Amino acid sequence: MTAKFGTSGLRGLSSDLVGAVSALYSSAFARHLLAEGLAQAGSPVVIARDFRQSSPEIAATIMAALRRAGLVPIDCGTIATPALALYGASIGAAGIMVTGSHIPADRNGIKFYRPDGEINKQDELAITRLAAELADDPDANRVESGAGDDHESAASSLFLDRNFHILPEGCLTGKRIGIYQHSTVARDMMVTVFKHYGATVFPLGRSEVFIPVDTEAVSADTVTQLAHWSDELALDAIISTDGDGDRPLVADEHGLPLRGDLLGLIAARFLNAGVVATPVTSNSGLEQDGSFSVIRTRVGSPYVIAAMDGALAEGRARVLGFEANGGLMLGSDLTLEGKVLKALPTRDSFLPALAVLGVAAQSGHTLSSLTKAFSLPVALSDRVEHFATERSASLMAYIRQSRDNLSTFLAPIGTVSDVSDIDGLRVTLADGRVIHFRPSGNAPEMRCYVEAKTHGEAEALLKSGLDLIGGWAG
């Protein structure tokens, strides 16, 4: 069994999750809910899924396991993860989203929600322990197909209503916006939302085959396609998301994707944030913005949410969080357009995309000129795929072992000035450039993040970093 919790949810090979693993972990989750008083016999649990080939079978196995545990599965169909979380919170129900997000199509995952939001790291440990205890229990591991009442329409309507009150009516009239639909479950909702604000919408690239889109490391082929659509259709922007709709992709009028942490920064200003929690991988220029207090965390939504909870416990107001992938988490209730926008402490792709388009429209900026106005350090990231976890562990152990090892490894790039070990190893070089090495928590990949003064310097540094990773023999 290869499934394990990563930065956000349980992840593993689809071939594992379609079997007893999904039944086992759903049984463990049900037992955890009941033990913690988060559910009682007969309580509903909302379930949704993405468009991966394996997701319907996994969801059916989960619904059967929940029913055996005495809970009532509610089938919310194929909707975005934040829509599922919002609906669960509205009816006081825990939830399960079957999705591998952006990881390769031969893999999948399961995200678990308490009635008050995402599970935290303590919940993960408890579920993992319970799964180990139930490993030999035939009932907990039984694979059978279950079903639940269909609430997809109700869940979709609630999420659409939330997003219909973020911007002024008609705010995007005259704007030409492409929606890169590929295989994201958010694809139809995105069209509806942007049409609501008056935009002329162009659905693009719809696929019935699952396409893994990583909004934090957009492929060169995808960037080329976005640029082609932008030129061909004279678009003001192209909007998309990852597979389960919790990470935004926003490309400017030239088809160039905006970094997720820039989307978060613009959204934080739009929402008049008081406190922003964000991982160490987000742009270092956030602290220089001065519009809000910044709390740095490890990578993963549970860590960001924990930091938001800490700020709220201290009495801080207007608390939100975002990740370098652009997913925005709202810790506080806010008022927008005369209506209360309820807290939604899970990644959301709709709010940051709307905020950025709204700010650009109201200020008269194109997205490219809006980007330049923020003058952040140029930050880029990419990954070496199919990089075994053992190889990642060997590399990280070597460069963490001593300053001499780190200096030797980075000698082809520059001289080490400062080191941060919050999550992975983030190194500031003597000339001010930044390079950060971090194994993925979700897949056999090694990620590299860089910052520099110019785009050319950042590109060169990223290439050098990826080359160093790829050359590591262990």
C-alpha positions in Angstrom: 0.0 0.0 0.0 1.7 3.3 -1.2 -1.0 5.9 -0.2 0.1 8.5 2.3 -0.8 12.0 3.4 1.1 14.8 1.5 0.8 18.5 1.6 -3.0 18.3 1.0 -4.7 15.0 1.4 -4.0 11.4 0.9 -2.2 10.6 -2.3 -1.2 7.4 -4.1 -1.4 5.4 -7.3 -4.9 5.1 -8.8 -4.4 1.3 -8.9 -4.1 1.3 -5.1 -6.9 3.8 -4.3 -9.5 2.0 -6.3 -9.2 -0.9 -4.1 -9.2 -1.5 -0.3 -7.2 1.6 0.5 -10.1 4.0 -0.1 -12.4 1.9 2.0 -9.9 1.6 4.8 -9.1 5.3 5.0 -12.8 6.3 4.7 -13.6 3.8 7.5 -10.8 5.4 9.6 -12.1 8.9 8.9 -15.6 7.9 9.9 -14.3 6.4 13.1 -12.3 9.6 13.8 -15.4 11.8 13.2 -17.5 9.8 15.6 -14.7 9.6 18.3 -14.1 13.4 18.2 -17.8 14.3 18.3 -17.6 15.8 14.8 -20.4 13.4 13.6 -22.9 11.0 15.1 -24.7 8.0 13.8 -26.8 9.1 10.9 -24.8 12.3 10.2 -24.4 13.3 6.5 -21.0 13.3 4.8 -20.7 15.2 1.5 -18.7 13.5 -1.3 -17.5 14.9 -4.7 -14.9 13.9 -7.3 -12.8 15.2 -10.2 -12.8 13.9 -13.7 -10.0 11.3 -13.4 -10.9 7.9 -14.8 -10.5 6.3 -11.4 -12.5 8.9 -9.4 -16.1 7.5 -9.8 -15.0 4.1 -8.6 -13.1 5.5 -5.6 -16.1 7.7 -4.7 -18.5 4.7 -4.8 -16.2 2.7 -2.6 -16.0 5.6 -0.1 -19.8 6.0 0.0 -20.3 2.3 0.8 -17.7 2.5 3.5 -19.3 5.5 5.1 -22.7 3.8 5.1 -21.3 0.7 6.8 -19.8 3.0 9.5 -23.3 4.4 10.2 -23.0 7.7 8.3 -25.1 9.0 5.4 -23.2 9.7 2.2 -24.4 12.7 0.1 -23.3 12.7 -3.5 -22.3 16.1 -4.7 -21.1 14.9 -8.1 -18.3 16.6 -10.0 -17.8 20.0 -8.4 -14.9 22.1 -7.4 -13.3 21.3 -4.0 -14.1 24.8 -2.5 -17.7 24.3 -3.5 -17.8 21.0 -1.7 -16.3 22.5 1.4 -18.7 25.4 1.4 -21.7 23.2 1.0 -20.5 20.8 3.8 -20.0 23.8 6.1 -23.5 25.1 5.3 -25.2 21.9 6.4 -22.8 21.1 9.2 -21.4 18.0 7.4 -17.9 16.5 7.0 -16.7 15.9 3.5 -14.5 13.9 1.2 -13.2 15.1 -2.2 -11.7 12.4 -4.5 -9.0 14.2 -6.5 -5.3 14.0 -7.3 -5.4 17.7 -8.0 -2.5 18.4 -10.4 -0.5 15.2 -10.1 -0.2 12.7 -13.0 -3.2 10.9 -14.3 -2.1 7.5 -13.1 -2.4 8.8 -9.5 -5.3 10.0 -7.4 -6.0 11.3 -3.9 -8.6 11.9 -1.2 -9.1 15.1 0.7 -10.9 15.0 4.0 -13.0 17.8 5.6 -14.4 18.3 9.1 -17.7 20.2 9.3 -15.6 23.3 10.1 -13.1 22.9 7.3 -10.0 21.0 6.2 -8.6 18.4 8.5 -5.3 19.4 10.2 -2.1 17.5 10.8 -3.3 16.1 14.1 -6.4 14.8 12.3 -4.1 13.2 9.7 -2.1 11.4 12.4 -5.3 10.1 14.0 -6.7 8.9 10.7 -3.4 7.2 9.9 -3.3 5.5 13.3 -6.9 4.3 13.0 -6.2 3.0 9.4 -3.3 0.9 10.9 -5.5 -0.4 13.6 -8.2 -1.4 11.0 -5.8 -2.9 8.5 -6.8 -6.4 9.3 -10.5 -5.7 9.7 -12.4 -7.2 6.7 -15.4 -4.9 7.1 -13.2 -1.8 7.1 -11.4 -2.9 3.9 -14.4 -4.2 2.0 -14.6 -2.9 -1.5 -18.2 -2.5 -2.7 -20.1 0.2 -4.6 -22.2 2.7 -2.7 -24.3 5.7 -3.5 -25.9 8.7 -1.9 -28.7 11.3 -2.5 -27.8 13.7 -5.4 -27.0 17.2 -4.0 -24.8 18.4 -6.9 -27.3 21.1 -8.0 -27.7 22.5 -4.4 -23.9 22.6 -3.8 -23.3 24.2 -7.2 -26.0 26.9 -6.7 -24.6 27.8 -3.2 -21.1 28.3 -4.6 -22.2 30.3 -7.6 -24.2 32.6 -5.4 -21.1 33.2 -3.3 -19.2 34.2 -6.4 -21.9 36.4 -7.8 -21.4 39.0 -5.0 -17.6 39.5 -5.1 -17.4 42.2 -7.8 -19.7 45.1 -8.7 -22.4 44.1 -11.2 -21.2 44.4 -14.8 -17.6 45.0 -13.6 -16.1 43.0 -16.5 -18.3 44.3 -19.3 -16.3 44.7 -22.5 -13.6 42.2 -21.3 -12.7 39.2 -23.5 -11.9 36.3 -21.2 -10.8 32.8 -22.2 -11.7 29.9 -19.9 -9.1 27.1 -20.4 -11.5 24.3 -19.5 -9.3 21.2 -20.1 -10.5 18.6 -17.5 -11.1 20.7 -14.4 -14.4 20.3 -12.6 -14.5 24.1 -12.3 -14.8 24.6 -16.1 -18.5 25.2 -16.4 -18.8 27.2 -13.2 -16.0 29.5 -14.4 -17.9 30.2 -17.6 -21.1 31.0 -15.7 -19.3 33.3 -13.1 -17.4 35.4 -15.6 -20.4 35.8 -17.9 -22.3 37.0 -14.8 -20.0 40.0 -14.6 -20.5 40.9 -18.2 -17.4 39.5 -19.8 -17.5 37.9 -23.3 -16.3 34.4 -22.5 -14.5 32.0 -24.8 -14.5 28.3 -23.6 -11.1 26.8 -24.7 -9.4 23.4 -24.8 -12.2 21.3 -23.2 -11.0 17.7 -22.9 -12.7 14.5 -22.0 -9.3 12.9 -21.2 -7.8 14.0 -17.9 -5.0 16.6 -18.2 -2.9 17.3 -15.0 -2.5 21.1 -14.9 0.0 22.4 -12.3 -0.7 26.1 -11.7 2.6 26.4 -9.9 4.7 25.0 -12.7 2.8 25.6 -16.0 4.3 23.5 -18.8 6.0 25.2 -21.7 3.4 23.6 -24.1 0.6 25.0 -22.1 2.2 28.5 -22.1 2.6 28.3 -25.9 -1.1 27.3 -26.3 -2.3 30.1 -24.0 -0.2 32.7 -26.0 -1.8 31.3 -29.2 -5.3 31.7 -27.9 -4.6 35.2 -26.6 -3.3 36.4 -30.0 -5.9 34.6 -32.0 -8.9 35.9 -30.0 -7.5 39.2 -28.7 -8.2 38.2 -25.1 -7.7 40.3 -22.0 -7.1 37.2 -19.9 -7.3 33.5 -19.7 -8.6 31.8 -16.6 -8.2 28.2 -15.5 -7.7 26.0 -12.5 -6.1 22.7 -11.6 -8.1 19.5 -11.8 -10.2 20.0 -8.7 -10.7 23.8 -8.9 -8.9 24.9 -5.8 -5.8 26.5 -7.5 -6.2 29.3 -10.0 -4.4 29.9 -13.3 -4.6 33.5 -14.5 -2.8 34.4 -17.7 -2.4 38.0 -19.0 -3.3 39.4 -22.4 -0.2 37.8 -23.9 -1.0 34.4 -22.5 1.7 34.6 -19.8 0.6 33.1 -16.5 0.8 35.3 -13.4 2.5 33.7 -10.4 0.1 32.4 -7.7 1.7 34.5 -4.9 1.1 37.6 -7.0 -2.5 36.7 -7.3 -2.6 36.2 -3.6 -1.0 39.6 -3.0 -3.5 41.4 -5.2 -6.4 39.5 -3.6 -5.1 40.4 -0.2 -5.1 44.1 -1.1 -8.5 43.8 -2.7 -9.9 42.2 0.5 -8.1 44.7 2.7 -6.4 41.9 4.6 -4.9 42.5 8.1 -3.0 39.2 8.3 -1.7 36.9 5.6 -0.4 33.4 6.2 1.7 32.0 3.4 4.3 29.4 2.9 8.0 30.1 2.7 7.9 29.4 -1.0 5.8 32.5 -1.7 7.6 35.6 -3.0 9.9 37.3 -0.5 8.6 40.7 -1.6 5.4 40.2 0.3 6.9 41.6 3.5 8.0 44.7 1.6 4.4 45.4 0.5 3.5 46.7 3.9 -0.3 46.4 3.5 -0.6 43.5 6.0 1.3 41.4 8.5 2.8 38.2 7.0 3.2 34.8 8.8 5.4 32.3 7.0 4.6 28.6 7.2 5.7 25.2 5.8 4.2 24.2 2.4 0.7 22.8 2.6 -2.8 24.2 3.2 -3.0 22.6 6.7 0.0 24.7 7.9 -1.5 27.8 6.4 -4.8 27.1 8.0 -3.1 26.5 11.4 -1.4 29.9 11.1 -4.7 31.6 10.3 -6.3 29.9 13.3 -3.5 31.1 15.5 -4.0 34.7 14.3 -7.7 34.5 14.9 -7.1 33.1 18.4 -5.0 36.2 19.1 -8.0 38.4 18.1 -6.6 39.4 14.7 -9.1 40.5 12.1 -9.4 40.1 8.3 -7.2 37.0 8.2 -6.5 35.1 5.1 -3.9 32.8 3.6 -2.6 31.8 0.2 -0.1 29.5 -1.3 2.4 30.0 -4.1 0.0 28.0 -6.3 -2.5 30.8 -6.0 -5.1 29.0 -3.8 -6.6 31.5 -1.4 -8.0 30.5 2.0 -10.4 33.0 3.8 -10.1 32.8 7.6 -12.5 35.6 8.4 -15.9 36.7 7.4 -15.7 39.8 5.2 -18.3 42.1 3.6 -18.1 42.6 -0.1 -20.7 44.4 -2.3 -22.9 44.8 0.7 -23.0 41.0 1.4 -21.2 38.9 3.9 -18.6 36.7 2.3 -18.3 33.8 4.8 -14.9 32.4 5.8 -13.8 29.5 3.7 -10.6 28.0 5.2 -9.7 25.8 2.2 -8.0 26.7 -1.1 -10.3 28.6 -3.5 -9.4 29.4 -7.1 -12.5 31.7 -7.9 -11.9 34.5 -5.3 -8.3 35.3 -6.3 -9.1 35.2 -10.0 -12.1 37.5 -9.6 -10.1 39.8 -7.4 -7.3 40.2 -9.9 -9.7 40.7 -12.9 -11.7 43.2 -10.8 -8.7 45.2 -9.7 -7.4 45.4 -13.3 -10.8 46.4 -14.7 -11.4 49.1 -12.1 -7.9 50.6 -12.4 -7.8 50.5 -16.2 -4.7 48.3 -16.1 -4.0 45.4 -18.4 -2.9 42.4 -16.4 0.7 42.8 -17.7 0.9 46.4 -16.6 -0.8 45.5 -13.2 2.0 42.9 -12.7 4.7 45.4 -13.4 3.2 47.9 -10.9 3.9 45.6 -8.0 7.7 45.4 -8.7 8.2 42.1 -6.9 11.4 40.1 -7.3 11.1 37.8 -10.3 10.2 34.4 -8.9 10.1 31.2 -10.9 9.6 27.6 -10.1 9.7 24.2 -11.8 10.2 20.5 -10.9 12.2 17.5 -11.9 9.6 14.8 -12.4 10.0 11.1 -11.8 12.6 11.8 -9.2 12.4 9.0 -6.7 11.6 9.9 -3.1 14.7 8.1 -1.9 16.8 10.2 -4.3 15.2 13.4 -2.9 15.9 12.2 0.6 19.5 11.5 -0.2 20.0 15.0 -1.8 18.3 16.8 1.1 20.3 14.9 3.7 23.6 15.7 1.9 23.0 19.5 1.6 21.6 19.7 5.2 24.4 17.8 6.7 26.9 20.7 6.7 27.5 24.1 5.3 30.5 22.7 3.4 28.3 20.2 1.6 25.8 22.9 0.7 28.5 25.2 -0.5 30.1 22.4 -2.6 26.7 21.5 -4.2 26.0 25.2 -5.0 29.5 26.1 -6.1 28.5 26.2 -9.8 25.8 28.7 -9.0 27.2 31.1 -6.3 28.3 31.6 -2.7 25.9 30.8 0.2 25.0 33.8 2.3 22.0 32.7 4.4 19.9 29.5 4.8 16.3 28.9 5.9 15.1 25.3 6.7 11.4 25.9 7.4 10.4 23.6 4.5 13.1 22.2 2.2 16.3 24.3 2.0 15.9 28.0 1.0 19.3 29.6 0.3 20.1 33.3 -0.2 23.2 33.7 -2.3 25.8 36.5 -1.7 24.5 38.5 -4.7 20.9 38.4 -3.3 19.5 35.7 -5.6 17.4 33.0 -3.8 17.3 29.3 -4.6 15.1 26.8 -2.8 15.1 23.0 -3.0 12.1 21.0 -1.8 10.9 17.5 -2.4 7.2 17.3 -3.3 4.9 16.0 -0.7 2.5 14.6 -3.2 4.5 12.9 -6.0 7.9 11.6 -6.9 9.2 15.1 -7.8 11.9 17.5 -6.7 10.9 21.2 -6.8 13.1 24.2 -7.3 12.1 27.8 -6.6 14.2 30.8 -7.4 14.1 34.6 -7.1 16.2 37.2 -8.9 16.1 40.9 -9.9 15.4 40.2 -13.6 13.6 37.5 -15.6 16.7 36.5 -17.4 18.6 36.0 -14.1 15.8 34.0 -12.6 15.5 31.8 -15.7 19.2 31.1 -15.7 19.2 30.3 -11.9 16.2 28.0 -12.3 17.9 26.1 -15.1 21.1 25.8 -13.1 19.1 24.5 -10.1 17.2 21.9 -12.1 20.5 20.8 -13.7 22.1 20.3 -10.2 19.0 18.3 -9.1 19.0 16.2 -12.2 22.7 15.5 -11.9 22.4 14.2 -8.3 23.5 10.6 -8.2 22.8 10.0 -4.5 
